[in-house]
Amino acid sequence: MEKLNTLIGKAEEWFCSLGFILATALMFINVVLRYVFKAGLPWSEELIRYLIIWATFIGIGLNARKNAHVSIDFFAAFLSKKNQRYMTLFADLVSIVFCVMMIFYSFETVSKQMATAQKSPALQLPFYLVYFCLPLGFGLGALRFSQHFYLTFKEGGEQ
């Protein structure tokens, strides 16, 4: 189980890093082409947009694994360790419920895109491939928040 967890973690890191690196490189190349040669790559803006969207949604799981999501911990400083633990468990539970709800609704969105067979304008990618990052990202988020919940519950502390 630990090997699978490590493999998923490495895949998350690799995909997010590669997605943002490729998007940045394509953006740089397109800027140079536009200003130097007065012609850009017509499909690059669309691909950059999709790379950033995919990397962002895959990043949900990555940030949840590293406990790096934005949180308000001002009030937690005034609580006892025991109550901080309860607050962490509650926040994880709310995050899990949110991710599961979003998985459900995003699968509906992907299904609608599959039914309409729409394609992106420049790359001619089926839109369901673009939208598939939603259930995948929220699924990874639900997995990682569940792991954090379990570890906090089991060990009684922050992980």
Phi and psi in radians as a Rosetta constraint file:
Dihedral C 1 N 2 CA 2 C 2 CIRCULARHARMONIC -1.132 0.35
Dihedral N 2 CA 2 C 2 N 3 CIRCULARHARMONIC -0.639 0.35
Dihedral C 2 N 3 CA 3 C 3 CIRCULARHARMONIC -1.124 0.35
Dihedral N 3 CA 3 C 3 N 4 CIRCULARHARMONIC -0.726 0.35
Dihedral C 3 N 4 CA 4 C 4 CIRCULARHARMONIC -1.110 0.35
Dihedral N 4 CA 4 C 4 N 5 CIRCULARHARMONIC -0.747 0.35
Dihedral C 4 N 5 CA 5 C 5 CIRCULARHARMONIC -1.061 0.35
Dihedral N 5 CA 5 C 5 N 6 CIRCULARHARMONIC -0.756 0.35
Dihedral C 5 N 6 CA 6 C 6 CIRCULARHARMONIC -1.144 0.35
Dihedral N 6 CA 6 C 6 N 7 CIRCULARHARMONIC -0.730 0.35
Dihedral C 6 N 7 CA 7 C 7 CIRCULARHARMONIC -1.082 0.35
Dihedral N 7 CA 7 C 7 N 8 CIRCULARHARMONIC -0.783 0.35
Dihedral C 7 N 8 CA 8 C 8 CIRCULARHARMONIC -1.103 0.35
Dihedral N 8 CA 8 C 8 N 9 CIRCULARHARMONIC -0.730 0.35
Dihedral C 8 N 9 CA 9 C 9 CIRCULARHARMONIC -1.077 0.35
Dihedral N 9 CA 9 C 9 N 10 CIRCULARHARMONIC -0.763 0.35
Dihedral C 9 N 10 CA 10 C 10 CIRCULARHARMONIC -1.140 0.35
Dihedral N 10 CA 10 C 10 N 11 CIRCULARHARMONIC -0.695 0.35
Dihedral C 10 N 11 CA 11 C 11 CIRCULARHARMONIC -1.113 0.35
Dihedral N 11 CA 11 C 11 N 12 CIRCULARHARMONIC -0.719 0.35
Dihedral C 11 N 12 CA 12 C 12 CIRCULARHARMONIC -1.056 0.35
Dihedral N 12 CA 12 C 12 N 13 CIRCULARHARMONIC -0.869 0.35
Dihedral C 12 N 13 CA 13 C 13 CIRCULARHARMONIC -1.081 0.35
Dihedral N 13 CA 13 C 13 N 14 CIRCULARHARMONIC -0.785 0.35
Dihedral C 13 N 14 CA 14 C 14 CIRCULARHARMONIC -1.096 0.35
Dihedral N 14 CA 14 C 14 N 15 CIRCULARHARMONIC -0.824 0.35
Dihedral C 14 N 15 CA 15 C 15 CIRCULARHARMONIC -1.141 0.35
Dihedral N 15 CA 15 C 15 N 16 CIRCULARHARMONIC -0.786 0.35
Dihedral C 15 N 16 CA 16 C 16 CIRCULARHARMONIC -1.117 0.35
Dihedral N 16 CA 16 C 16 N 17 CIRCULARHARMONIC -0.802 0.35
Dihedral C 16 N 17 CA 17 C 17 CIRCULARHARMONIC -1.080 0.35
Dihedral N 17 CA 17 C 17 N 18 CIRCULARHARMONIC -0.866 0.35
Dihedral C 17 N 18 CA 18 C 18 CIRCULARHARMONIC -1.096 0.35
Dihedral N 18 CA 18 C 18 N 19 CIRCULARHARMONIC -0.705 0.35
Dihedral C 18 N 19 CA 19 C 19 CIRCULARHARMONIC -1.054 0.35
Dihedral N 19 CA 19 C 19 N 20 CIRCULARHARMONIC -0.818 0.35
Dihedral C 19 N 20 CA 20 C 20 CIRCULARHARMONIC -1.261 0.35
Dihedral N 20 CA 20 C 20 N 21 CIRCULARHARMONIC -0.617 0.35
Dihedral C 20 N 21 CA 21 C 21 CIRCULARHARMONIC -1.133 0.35
Dihedral N 21 CA 21 C 21 N 22 CIRCULARHARMONIC -0.809 0.35
Dihedral C 21 N 22 CA 22 C 22 CIRCULARHARMONIC -1.098 0.35
Dihedral N 22 CA 22 C 22 N 23 CIRCULARHARMONIC -0.734 0.35
Dihedral C 22 N 23 CA 23 C 23 CIRCULARHARMONIC -1.092 0.35
Dihedral N 23 CA 23 C 23 N 24 CIRCULARHARMONIC -0.753 0.35
Dihedral C 23 N 24 CA 24 C 24 CIRCULARHARMONIC -1.136 0.35
Dihedral N 24 CA 24 C 24 N 25 CIRCULARHARMONIC -0.773 0.35
Dihedral C 24 N 25 CA 25 C 25 CIRCULARHARMONIC -1.097 0.35
Dihedral N 25 CA 25 C 25 N 26 CIRCULARHARMONIC -0.778 0.35
Dihedral C 25 N 26 CA 26 C 26 CIRCULARHARMONIC -1.102 0.35
Dihedral N 26 CA 26 C 26 N 27 CIRCULARHARMONIC -0.683 0.35
Dihedral C 26 N 27 CA 27 C 27 CIRCULARHARMONIC -1.119 0.35
Dihedral N 27 CA 27 C 27 N 28 CIRCULARHARMONIC -0.780 0.35
Dihedral C 27 N 28 CA 28 C 28 CIRCULARHARMONIC -1.072 0.35
Dihedral N 28 CA 28 C 28 N 29 CIRCULARHARMONIC -0.821 0.35
Dihedral C 28 N 29 CA 29 C 29 CIRCULARHARMONIC -1.047 0.35
Dihedral N 29 CA 29 C 29 N 30 CIRCULARHARMONIC -0.745 0.35
Dihedral C 29 N 30 CA 30 C 30 CIRCULARHARMONIC -1.157 0.35
Dihedral N 30 CA 30 C 30 N 31 CIRCULARHARMONIC -0.679 0.35
Dihedral C 30 N 31 CA 31 C 31 CIRCULARHARMONIC -1.112 0.35
Dihedral N 31 CA 31 C 31 N 32 CIRCULARHARMONIC -0.798 0.35
Dihedral C 31 N 32 CA 32 C 32 CIRCULARHARMONIC -1.060 0.35
Dihedral N 32 CA 32 C 32 N 33 CIRCULARHARMONIC -0.812 0.35
Dihedral C 32 N 33 CA 33 C 33 CIRCULARHARMONIC -1.069 0.35
Dihedral N 33 CA 33 C 33 N 34 CIRCULARHARMONIC -0.678 0.35
Dihedral C 33 N 34 CA 34 C 34 CIRCULARHARMONIC -1.226 0.35
Dihedral N 34 CA 34 C 34 N 35 CIRCULARHARMONIC -0.748 0.35
Dihedral C 34 N 35 CA 35 C 35 CIRCULARHARMONIC -1.468 0.35
Dihedral N 35 CA 35 C 35 N 36 CIRCULARHARMONIC -0.517 0.35
Dihedral C 35 N 36 CA 36 C 36 CIRCULARHARMONIC -1.576 0.35
Dihedral N 36 CA 36 C 36 N 37 CIRCULARHARMONIC -0.823 0.35
Dihedral C 36 N 37 CA 37 C 37 CIRCULARHARMONIC -1.821 0.35
Dihedral N 37 CA 37 C 37 N 38 CIRCULARHARMONIC -0.029 0.35
Dihedral C 37 N 38 CA 38 C 38 CIRCULARHARMONIC 1.073 0.35
Dihedral N 38 CA 38 C 38 N 39 CIRCULARHARMONIC 0.421 0.35
Dihedral C 38 N 39 CA 39 C 39 CIRCULARHARMONIC -2.644 0.35
Dihedral N 39 CA 39 C 39 N 40 CIRCULARHARMONIC 2.256 0.35
Dihedral C 39 N 40 CA 40 C 40 CIRCULARHARMONIC -1.863 0.35
Dihedral N 40 CA 40 C 40 N 41 CIRCULARHARMONIC 3.130 0.35
Dihedral C 40 N 41 CA 41 C 41 CIRCULARHARMONIC -1.500 0.35
Dihedral N 41 CA 41 C 41 N 42 CIRCULARHARMONIC 2.051 0.35
Dihedral C 41 N 42 CA 42 C 42 CIRCULARHARMONIC -1.124 0.35
Dihedral N 42 CA 42 C 42 N 43 CIRCULARHARMONIC -0.452 0.35
Dihedral C 42 N 43 CA 43 C 43 CIRCULARHARMONIC -1.639 0.35
Dihedral N 43 CA 43 C 43 N 44 CIRCULARHARMONIC -0.157 0.35
Dihedral C 43 N 44 CA 44 C 44 CIRCULARHARMONIC -1.181 0.35
Dihedral N 44 CA 44 C 44 N 45 CIRCULARHARMONIC -0.687 0.35
Dihedral C 44 N 45 CA 45 C 45 CIRCULARHARMONIC -1.077 0.35
Dihedral N 45 CA 45 C 45 N 46 CIRCULARHARMONIC -0.706 0.35
Dihedral C 45 N 46 CA 46 C 46 CIRCULARHARMONIC -1.153 0.35
Dihedral N 46 CA 46 C 46 N 47 CIRCULARHARMONIC -0.788 0.35
Dihedral C 46 N 47 CA 47 C 47 CIRCULARHARMONIC -1.116 0.35
Dihedral N 47 CA 47 C 47 N 48 CIRCULARHARMONIC -0.719 0.35
Dihedral C 47 N 48 CA 48 C 48 CIRCULARHARMONIC -1.035 0.35
Dihedral N 48 CA 48 C 48 N 49 CIRCULARHARMONIC -0.807 0.35
Dihedral C 48 N 49 CA 49 C 49 CIRCULARHARMONIC -1.017 0.35
Dihedral N 49 CA 49 C 49 N 50 CIRCULARHARMONIC -0.808 0.35
Dihedral C 49 N 50 CA 50 C 50 CIRCULARHARMONIC -1.210 0.35
Dihedral N 50 CA 50 C 50 N 51 CIRCULARHARMONIC -0.645 0.35
Dihedral C 50 N 51 CA 51 C 51 CIRCULARHARMONIC -1.098 0.35
Dihedral N 51 CA 51 C 51 N 52 CIRCULARHARMONIC -0.754 0.35
Dihedral C 51 N 52 CA 52 C 52 CIRCULARHARMONIC -1.174 0.35
Dihedral N 52 CA 52 C 52 N 53 CIRCULARHARMONIC -0.721 0.35
Dihedral C 52 N 53 CA 53 C 53 CIRCULARHARMONIC -1.075 0.35
Dihedral N 53 CA 53 C 53 N 54 CIRCULARHARMONIC -0.846 0.35
Dihedral C 53 N 54 CA 54 C 54 CIRCULARHARMONIC -1.080 0.35
Dihedral N 54 CA 54 C 54 N 55 CIRCULARHARMONIC -0.807 0.35
Dihedral C 54 N 55 CA 55 C 55 CIRCULARHARMONIC -1.106 0.35
Dihedral N 55 CA 55 C 55 N 56 CIRCULARHARMONIC -0.643 0.35
Dihedral C 55 N 56 CA 56 C 56 CIRCULARHARMONIC -1.139 0.35
Dihedral N 56 CA 56 C 56 N 57 CIRCULARHARMONIC -0.812 0.35
Dihedral C 56 N 57 CA 57 C 57 CIRCULARHARMONIC -1.261 0.35
Dihedral N 57 CA 57 C 57 N 58 CIRCULARHARMONIC -0.600 0.35
Dihedral C 57 N 58 CA 58 C 58 CIRCULARHARMONIC -1.163 0.35
Dihedral N 58 CA 58 C 58 N 59 CIRCULARHARMONIC -0.529 0.35
Dihedral C 58 N 59 CA 59 C 59 CIRCULARHARMONIC -1.137 0.35
Dihedral N 59 CA 59 C 59 N 60 CIRCULARHARMONIC -0.283 0.35
Dihedral C 59 N 60 CA 60 C 60 CIRCULARHARMONIC -1.016 0.35
Dihedral N 60 CA 60 C 60 N 61 CIRCULARHARMONIC -0.876 0.35
Dihedral C 60 N 61 CA 61 C 61 CIRCULARHARMONIC -1.155 0.35
Dihedral N 61 CA 61 C 61 N 62 CIRCULARHARMONIC -0.703 0.35
Dihedral C 61 N 62 CA 62 C 62 CIRCULARHARMONIC -1.074 0.35
Dihedral N 62 CA 62 C 62 N 63 CIRCULARHARMONIC -0.822 0.35
Dihedral C 62 N 63 CA 63 C 63 CIRCULARHARMONIC -1.185 0.35
Dihedral N 63 CA 63 C 63 N 64 CIRCULARHARMONIC -0.620 0.35
Dihedral C 63 N 64 CA 64 C 64 CIRCULARHARMONIC -1.150 0.35
Dihedral N 64 CA 64 C 64 N 65 CIRCULARHARMONIC -0.683 0.35
Dihedral C 64 N 65 CA 65 C 65 CIRCULARHARMONIC -1.099 0.35
Dihedral N 65 CA 65 C 65 N 66 CIRCULARHARMONIC -0.676 0.35
Dihedral C 65 N 66 CA 66 C 66 CIRCULARHARMONIC -1.563 0.35
Dihedral N 66 CA 66 C 66 N 67 CIRCULARHARMONIC 0.068 0.35
Dihedral C 66 N 67 CA 67 C 67 CIRCULARHARMONIC 0.933 0.35
Dihedral N 67 CA 67 C 67 N 68 CIRCULARHARMONIC 0.793 0.35
Dihedral C 67 N 68 CA 68 C 68 CIRCULARHARMONIC -1.940 0.35
Dihedral N 68 CA 68 C 68 N 69 CIRCULARHARMONIC 0.194 0.35
Dihedral C 68 N 69 CA 69 C 69 CIRCULARHARMONIC -1.247 0.35
Dihedral N 69 CA 69 C 69 N 70 CIRCULARHARMONIC 2.675 0.35
Dihedral C 69 N 70 CA 70 C 70 CIRCULARHARMONIC -1.093 0.35
Dihedral N 70 CA 70 C 70 N 71 CIRCULARHARMONIC 2.286 0.35
Dihedral C 70 N 71 CA 71 C 71 CIRCULARHARMONIC -2.564 0.35
Dihedral N 71 CA 71 C 71 N 72 CIRCULARHARMONIC 2.731 0.35
Dihedral C 71 N 72 CA 72 C 72 CIRCULARHARMONIC -1.791 0.35
Dihedral N 72 CA 72 C 72 N 73 CIRCULARHARMONIC 1.906 0.35
Dihedral C 72 N 73 CA 73 C 73 CIRCULARHARMONIC -1.960 0.35
Dihedral N 73 CA 73 C 73 N 74 CIRCULARHARMONIC 0.300 0.35
Dihedral C 73 N 74 CA 74 C 74 CIRCULARHARMONIC -1.035 0.35
Dihedral N 74 CA 74 C 74 N 75 CIRCULARHARMONIC -0.824 0.35
Dihedral C 74 N 75 CA 75 C 75 CIRCULARHARMONIC -1.261 0.35
Dihedral N 75 CA 75 C 75 N 76 CIRCULARHARMONIC -0.506 0.35
Dihedral C 75 N 76 CA 76 C 76 CIRCULARHARMONIC -1.087 0.35
Dihedral N 76 CA 76 C 76 N 77 CIRCULARHARMONIC -0.514 0.35
Dihedral C 76 N 77 CA 77 C 77 CIRCULARHARMONIC -1.125 0.35
Dihedral N 77 CA 77 C 77 N 78 CIRCULARHARMONIC -0.424 0.35
Dihedral C 77 N 78 CA 78 C 78 CIRCULARHARMONIC -1.609 0.35
Dihedral N 78 CA 78 C 78 N 79 CIRCULARHARMONIC -0.054 0.35
Dihedral C 78 N 79 CA 79 C 79 CIRCULARHARMONIC -1.689 0.35
Dihedral N 79 CA 79 C 79 N 80 CIRCULARHARMONIC 2.761 0.35
Dihedral C 79 N 80 CA 80 C 80 CIRCULARHARMONIC -1.233 0.35
Dihedral N 80 CA 80 C 80 N 81 CIRCULARHARMONIC 2.874 0.35
Dihedral C 80 N 81 CA 81 C 81 CIRCULARHARMONIC -1.008 0.35
Dihedral N 81 CA 81 C 81 N 82 CIRCULARHARMONIC -0.697 0.35
Dihedral C 81 N 82 CA 82 C 82 CIRCULARHARMONIC -1.094 0.35
Dihedral N 82 CA 82 C 82 N 83 CIRCULARHARMONIC -0.801 0.35
Dihedral C 82 N 83 CA 83 C 83 CIRCULARHARMONIC -1.242 0.35
Dihedral N 83 CA 83 C 83 N 84 CIRCULARHARMONIC -0.538 0.35
Dihedral C 83 N 84 CA 84 C 84 CIRCULARHARMONIC -1.091 0.35
Dihedral N 84 CA 84 C 84 N 85 CIRCULARHARMONIC -0.684 0.35
Dihedral C 84 N 85 CA 85 C 85 CIRCULARHARMONIC -1.095 0.35
Dihedral N 85 CA 85 C 85 N 86 CIRCULARHARMONIC -0.785 0.35
Dihedral C 85 N 86 CA 86 C 86 CIRCULARHARMONIC -1.080 0.35
Dihedral N 86 CA 86 C 86 N 87 CIRCULARHARMONIC -0.689 0.35
Dihedral C 86 N 87 CA 87 C 87 CIRCULARHARMONIC -1.143 0.35
Dihedral N 87 CA 87 C 87 N 88 CIRCULARHARMONIC -0.698 0.35
Dihedral C 87 N 88 CA 88 C 88 CIRCULARHARMONIC -1.112 0.35
Dihedral N 88 CA 88 C 88 N 89 CIRCULARHARMONIC -0.770 0.35
Dihedral C 88 N 89 CA 89 C 89 CIRCULARHARMONIC -1.072 0.35
Dihedral N 89 CA 89 C 89 N 90 CIRCULARHARMONIC -0.742 0.35
Dihedral C 89 N 90 CA 90 C 90 CIRCULARHARMONIC -1.117 0.35
Dihedral N 90 CA 90 C 90 N 91 CIRCULARHARMONIC -0.778 0.35
Dihedral C 90 N 91 CA 91 C 91 CIRCULARHARMONIC -1.082 0.35
Dihedral N 91 CA 91 C 91 N 92 CIRCULARHARMONIC -0.726 0.35
Dihedral C 91 N 92 CA 92 C 92 CIRCULARHARMONIC -1.118 0.35
Dihedral N 92 CA 92 C 92 N 93 CIRCULARHARMONIC -0.724 0.35
Dihedral C 92 N 93 CA 93 C 93 CIRCULARHARMONIC -1.110 0.35
Dihedral N 93 CA 93 C 93 N 94 CIRCULARHARMONIC -0.766 0.35
Dihedral C 93 N 94 CA 94 C 94 CIRCULARHARMONIC -1.081 0.35
Dihedral N 94 CA 94 C 94 N 95 CIRCULARHARMONIC -0.721 0.35
Dihedral C 94 N 95 CA 95 C 95 CIRCULARHARMONIC -1.129 0.35
Dihedral N 95 CA 95 C 95 N 96 CIRCULARHARMONIC -0.700 0.35
Dihedral C 95 N 96 CA 96 C 96 CIRCULARHARMONIC -1.099 0.35
Dihedral N 96 CA 96 C 96 N 97 CIRCULARHARMONIC -0.826 0.35
Dihedral C 96 N 97 CA 97 C 97 CIRCULARHARMONIC -1.065 0.35
Dihedral N 97 CA 97 C 97 N 98 CIRCULARHARMONIC -0.767 0.35
Dihedral C 97 N 98 CA 98 C 98 CIRCULARHARMONIC -1.057 0.35
Dihedral N 98 CA 98 C 98 N 99 CIRCULARHARMONIC -0.824 0.35
Dihedral C 98 N 99 CA 99 C 99 CIRCULARHARMONIC -1.086 0.35
Dihedral N 99 CA 99 C 99 N 100 CIRCULARHARMONIC -0.729 0.35
Dihedral C 99 N 100 CA 100 C 100 CIRCULARHARMONIC -1.132 0.35
Dihedral N 100 CA 100 C 100 N 101 CIRCULARHARMONIC -0.729 0.35
Dihedral C 100 N 101 CA 101 C 101 CIRCULARHARMONIC -1.077 0.35
Dihedral N 101 CA 101 C 101 N 102 CIRCULARHARMONIC -0.738 0.35
Dihedral C 101 N 102 CA 102 C 102 CIRCULARHARMONIC -1.193 0.35
Dihedral N 102 CA 102 C 102 N 103 CIRCULARHARMONIC -0.565 0.35
Dihedral C 102 N 103 CA 103 C 103 CIRCULARHARMONIC -1.057 0.35
Dihedral N 103 CA 103 C 103 N 104 CIRCULARHARMONIC -0.833 0.35
Dihedral C 103 N 104 CA 104 C 104 CIRCULARHARMONIC -1.023 0.35
Dihedral N 104 CA 104 C 104 N 105 CIRCULARHARMONIC -0.908 0.35
Dihedral C 104 N 105 CA 105 C 105 CIRCULARHARMONIC -1.201 0.35
Dihedral N 105 CA 105 C 105 N 106 CIRCULARHARMONIC -0.580 0.35
Dihedral C 105 N 106 CA 106 C 106 CIRCULARHARMONIC -1.277 0.35
Dihedral N 106 CA 106 C 106 N 107 CIRCULARHARMONIC -0.543 0.35
Dihedral C 106 N 107 CA 107 C 107 CIRCULARHARMONIC -1.143 0.35
Dihedral N 107 CA 107 C 107 N 108 CIRCULARHARMONIC -0.610 0.35
Dihedral C 107 N 108 CA 108 C 108 CIRCULARHARMONIC -1.076 0.35
Dihedral N 108 CA 108 C 108 N 109 CIRCULARHARMONIC -0.748 0.35
Dihedral C 108 N 109 CA 109 C 109 CIRCULARHARMONIC -1.105 0.35
Dihedral N 109 CA 109 C 109 N 110 CIRCULARHARMONIC -0.783 0.35
Dihedral C 109 N 110 CA 110 C 110 CIRCULARHARMONIC -1.092 0.35
Dihedral N 110 CA 110 C 110 N 111 CIRCULARHARMONIC -0.726 0.35
Dihedral C 110 N 111 CA 111 C 111 CIRCULARHARMONIC -1.079 0.35
Dihedral N 111 CA 111 C 111 N 112 CIRCULARHARMONIC -0.733 0.35
Dihedral C 111 N 112 CA 112 C 112 CIRCULARHARMONIC -1.116 0.35
Dihedral N 112 CA 112 C 112 N 113 CIRCULARHARMONIC -0.678 0.35
Dihedral C 112 N 113 CA 113 C 113 CIRCULARHARMONIC -1.170 0.35
Dihedral N 113 CA 113 C 113 N 114 CIRCULARHARMONIC -0.626 0.35
Dihedral C 113 N 114 CA 114 C 114 CIRCULARHARMONIC -1.163 0.35
Dihedral N 114 CA 114 C 114 N 115 CIRCULARHARMONIC -0.674 0.35
Dihedral C 114 N 115 CA 115 C 115 CIRCULARHARMONIC -1.186 0.35
Dihedral N 115 CA 115 C 115 N 116 CIRCULARHARMONIC -0.621 0.35
Dihedral C 115 N 116 CA 116 C 116 CIRCULARHARMONIC -1.482 0.35
Dihedral N 116 CA 116 C 116 N 117 CIRCULARHARMONIC -0.322 0.35
Dihedral C 116 N 117 CA 117 C 117 CIRCULARHARMONIC 0.983 0.35
Dihedral N 117 CA 117 C 117 N 118 CIRCULARHARMONIC 0.584 0.35
Dihedral C 117 N 118 CA 118 C 118 CIRCULARHARMONIC -1.225 0.35
Dihedral N 118 CA 118 C 118 N 119 CIRCULARHARMONIC 2.641 0.35
Dihedral C 118 N 119 CA 119 C 119 CIRCULARHARMONIC -2.216 0.35
Dihedral N 119 CA 119 C 119 N 120 CIRCULARHARMONIC 2.674 0.35
Dihedral C 119 N 120 CA 120 C 120 CIRCULARHARMONIC -1.217 0.35
Dihedral N 120 CA 120 C 120 N 121 CIRCULARHARMONIC 2.610 0.35
Dihedral C 120 N 121 CA 121 C 121 CIRCULARHARMONIC -1.082 0.35
Dihedral N 121 CA 121 C 121 N 122 CIRCULARHARMONIC -0.862 0.35
Dihedral C 121 N 122 CA 122 C 122 CIRCULARHARMONIC -1.563 0.35
Dihedral N 122 CA 122 C 122 N 123 CIRCULARHARMONIC -0.799 0.35
Dihedral C 122 N 123 CA 123 C 123 CIRCULARHARMONIC -1.520 0.35
Dihedral N 123 CA 123 C 123 N 124 CIRCULARHARMONIC -0.271 0.35
Dihedral C 123 N 124 CA 124 C 124 CIRCULARHARMONIC 1.037 0.35
Dihedral N 124 CA 124 C 124 N 125 CIRCULARHARMONIC 0.579 0.35
Dihedral C 124 N 125 CA 125 C 125 CIRCULARHARMONIC -1.401 0.35
Dihedral N 125 CA 125 C 125 N 126 CIRCULARHARMONIC 2.446 0.35
Dihedral C 125 N 126 CA 126 C 126 CIRCULARHARMONIC -1.090 0.35
Dihedral N 126 CA 126 C 126 N 127 CIRCULARHARMONIC 2.318 0.35
Dihedral C 126 N 127 CA 127 C 127 CIRCULARHARMONIC -1.088 0.35
Dihedral N 127 CA 127 C 127 N 128 CIRCULARHARMONIC -0.439 0.35
Dihedral C 127 N 128 CA 128 C 128 CIRCULARHARMONIC -1.123 0.35
Dihedral N 128 CA 128 C 128 N 129 CIRCULARHARMONIC -0.496 0.35
Dihedral C 128 N 129 CA 129 C 129 CIRCULARHARMONIC -1.205 0.35
Dihedral N 129 CA 129 C 129 N 130 CIRCULARHARMONIC -0.645 0.35
Dihedral C 129 N 130 CA 130 C 130 CIRCULARHARMONIC -1.165 0.35
Dihedral N 130 CA 130 C 130 N 131 CIRCULARHARMONIC -0.775 0.35
Dihedral C 130 N 131 CA 131 C 131 CIRCULARHARMONIC -1.357 0.35
Dihedral N 131 CA 131 C 131 N 132 CIRCULARHARMONIC -0.228 0.35
Dihedral C 131 N 132 CA 132 C 132 CIRCULARHARMONIC -1.161 0.35
Dihedral N 132 CA 132 C 132 N 133 CIRCULARHARMONIC -0.278 0.35
Dihedral C 132 N 133 CA 133 C 133 CIRCULARHARMONIC -1.145 0.35
Dihedral N 133 CA 133 C 133 N 134 CIRCULARHARMONIC -0.403 0.35
Dihedral C 133 N 134 CA 134 C 134 CIRCULARHARMONIC -1.139 0.35
Dihedral N 134 CA 134 C 134 N 135 CIRCULARHARMONIC -1.052 0.35
Dihedral C 134 N 135 CA 135 C 135 CIRCULARHARMONIC -1.129 0.35
Dihedral N 135 CA 135 C 135 N 136 CIRCULARHARMONIC -0.573 0.35
Dihedral C 135 N 136 CA 136 C 136 CIRCULARHARMONIC -1.141 0.35
Dihedral N 136 CA 136 C 136 N 137 CIRCULARHARMONIC -0.847 0.35
Dihedral C 136 N 137 CA 137 C 137 CIRCULARHARMONIC -1.118 0.35
Dihedral N 137 CA 137 C 137 N 138 CIRCULARHARMONIC -0.785 0.35
Dihedral C 137 N 138 CA 138 C 138 CIRCULARHARMONIC -1.217 0.35
Dihedral N 138 CA 138 C 138 N 139 CIRCULARHARMONIC -0.528 0.35
Dihedral C 138 N 139 CA 139 C 139 CIRCULARHARMONIC -1.131 0.35
Dihedral N 139 CA 139 C 139 N 140 CIRCULARHARMONIC -0.772 0.35
Dihedral C 139 N 140 CA 140 C 140 CIRCULARHARMONIC -1.120 0.35
Dihedral N 140 CA 140 C 140 N 141 CIRCULARHARMONIC -0.685 0.35
Dihedral C 140 N 141 CA 141 C 141 CIRCULARHARMONIC -1.083 0.35
Dihedral N 141 CA 141 C 141 N 142 CIRCULARHARMONIC -0.789 0.35
Dihedral C 141 N 142 CA 142 C 142 CIRCULARHARMONIC -1.071 0.35
Dihedral N 142 CA 142 C 142 N 143 CIRCULARHARMONIC -0.729 0.35
Dihedral C 142 N 143 CA 143 C 143 CIRCULARHARMONIC -1.062 0.35
Dihedral N 143 CA 143 C 143 N 144 CIRCULARHARMONIC -0.851 0.35
Dihedral C 143 N 144 CA 144 C 144 CIRCULARHARMONIC -1.210 0.35
Dihedral N 144 CA 144 C 144 N 145 CIRCULARHARMONIC -0.698 0.35
Dihedral C 144 N 145 CA 145 C 145 CIRCULARHARMONIC -1.149 0.35
Dihedral N 145 CA 145 C 145 N 146 CIRCULARHARMONIC -0.629 0.35
Dihedral C 145 N 146 CA 146 C 146 CIRCULARHARMONIC -1.135 0.35
Dihedral N 146 CA 146 C 146 N 147 CIRCULARHARMONIC -0.728 0.35
Dihedral C 146 N 147 CA 147 C 147 CIRCULARHARMONIC -1.078 0.35
Dihedral N 147 CA 147 C 147 N 148 CIRCULARHARMONIC -0.776 0.35
Dihedral C 147 N 148 CA 148 C 148 CIRCULARHARMONIC -1.122 0.35
Dihedral N 148 CA 148 C 148 N 149 CIRCULARHARMONIC -0.722 0.35
Dihedral C 148 N 149 CA 149 C 149 CIRCULARHARMONIC -1.035 0.35
Dihedral N 149 CA 149 C 149 N 150 CIRCULARHARMONIC -0.842 0.35
Dihedral C 149 N 150 CA 150 C 150 CIRCULARHARMONIC -1.054 0.35
Dihedral N 150 CA 150 C 150 N 151 CIRCULARHARMONIC -0.826 0.35
Dihedral C 150 N 151 CA 151 C 151 CIRCULARHARMONIC -1.145 0.35
Dihedral N 151 CA 151 C 151 N 152 CIRCULARHARMONIC -0.696 0.35
Dihedral C 151 N 152 CA 152 C 152 CIRCULARHARMONIC -1.153 0.35
Dihedral N 152 CA 152 C 152 N 153 CIRCULARHARMONIC -0.723 0.35
Dihedral C 152 N 153 CA 153 C 153 CIRCULARHARMONIC -1.172 0.35
Dihedral N 153 CA 153 C 153 N 154 CIRCULARHARMONIC -0.799 0.35
Dihedral C 153 N 154 CA 154 C 154 CIRCULARHARMONIC -1.217 0.35
Dihedral N 154 CA 154 C 154 N 155 CIRCULARHARMONIC -0.829 0.35
Dihedral C 154 N 155 CA 155 C 155 CIRCULARHARMONIC -1.680 0.35
Dihedral N 155 CA 155 C 155 N 156 CIRCULARHARMONIC -0.206 0.35
Dihedral C 155 N 156 CA 156 C 156 CIRCULARHARMONIC 1.274 0.35
Dihedral N 156 CA 156 C 156 N 157 CIRCULARHARMONIC 0.462 0.35
Dihedral C 156 N 157 CA 157 C 157 CIRCULARHARMONIC -2.711 0.35
Dihedral N 157 CA 157 C 157 N 158 CIRCULARHARMONIC 3.114 0.35
Dihedral C 157 N 158 CA 158 C 158 CIRCULARHARMONIC -1.288 0.35
Dihedral N 158 CA 158 C 158 N 159 CIRCULARHARMONIC 2.432 0.35
